[in-house]
Amino acid sequence: AYGLFNKRWAEETEEDRDKYQKEYVRAKQMAEKIKVAVNQWLFDDSLGYYIAFNRTERVTNRVDVMGFPMWANISSGIQAHKLRVEILKSDMLSPFGIRSTSALDPRYNNINEIKPYSNWEGPVWVNANAVLTYGLSKYGYRKDAIDIAKRVVQTLANDAENQGTWHEGYDSENGKGLAANGFLSWNTLAATLEKNLIKGHDPFQLQDHSNQENVGHTF
């Protein structure tokens, strides 16, 4: 994103054009290095998903961010295939969407709390499901992505019908709304989620609009 900003700035100015063009090239090179590093250090081939690192240990807990790099086109085709298998396992995929934390994790729960942070140890979150479904679709798993999207949309529809509102997260065992009564924000992503997936359109995909008009993006 930073690189594309610089590319556009280079096109809009004469005085600093060389500076912005060089920064664009540098940013593209850095992005490629980050991609290589993520796949080298964070993708665990034996587990089949992306893990985390802190300064002292590997963190291998199964959580919804295990597949986020797919959305950024970081994963290889083989990695995406393994990620699909892991994401669709029953400990991650609930009838209401993808869980934020695996049902097999010792920390797993659906506690309704914000103290001061909302619960990411089990409930379904619409924003994470949007990232994962768009990511799956990019690698050809559109049918799976649409199925997940349908679950999420139905969960929101049930909440609106039964409670007259939306919530920040949803209990991954029964679909009940959790926390922040009246929450909108990223839940509105669901309004066009199915339609976008059916069309193969990612509204958040970075794209170069330089010297172009009305350019759409599909994958």
Secondary structure as UniProt FT lines:
FT   HELIX           2..12
FT   TURN            15..16
FT   HELIX           17..37
FT   HELIX           38..42
FT   STRAND          43..44
FT   TURN            45..48
FT   STRAND          49..50
FT   STRAND          52..53
FT   STRAND          58..59
FT   HELIX           64..67
FT   HELIX           68..71
FT   TURN            72..73
FT   HELIX           77..87
FT   TURN            90..92
FT   STRAND          93..94
FT   TURN            95..96
FT   STRAND          97..99
FT   TURN            103..104
FT   TURN            106..107
FT   HELIX           126..138
FT   TURN            139..140
FT   HELIX           142..163
FT   STRAND          169..170
FT   TURN            172..174
FT   STRAND          177..178
FT   TURN            181..182
FT   HELIX           185..189
FT   HELIX           190..199
FT   TURN            203..204
FT   TURN            210..211
//
